[in-house]
Amino acid sequence: MLQERNQKLKSRAAQLEKQIKVLIDDSVALLKARMSELGINASSPGDLLAKAKEIVLRHKELQAKASKLQAQVHMSSFFSDGSSNLCQMM
C-alpha cells in the first residue's frame, strides 16, 4: 500500500514537472515573440537586461521632455491670456 502511494506521488510529481516545462517553454516563446515585435534582439539574459535598462532610460528621458513641454504649454497659455490672468490675480 505504501509502495503504491509512493508510485502515485512520483507519477504526479513527474506530471507536474512536465507541465512546468511546457509552461516555461511557452512563456519563453511568447517573450521572444514580443521582443521581436519591439525590435529587441537579445540572445541572453544579460542582453535582455541591457535592453531593459535602455528602455527605462529612454522612458525617463521622454517623461522629462513631456514634462518640460507641458510646462511650456502652460506658460504659453498663461501669457497668451496674460491680461485676463493678471486681472484675476489682482
C-alpha angles and dihedrals in degrees: 000000000000090000091053091051092049090050091051091049092049091048091050091048091052090049091051091048090054091050090050091051091050091049092049092047091049092048093050091049091051092047091051091048093051092045089052090051088054093047093247114147108191121157098177138033089254091055090049092051091049091051091047090053090050090051092049092049092049090048091053091049091051092048091052091048091049091050091050092050091048090053091049091050090049092050091045092052090046092054095041088059090035099133094052092043092051091050091051091051093054 
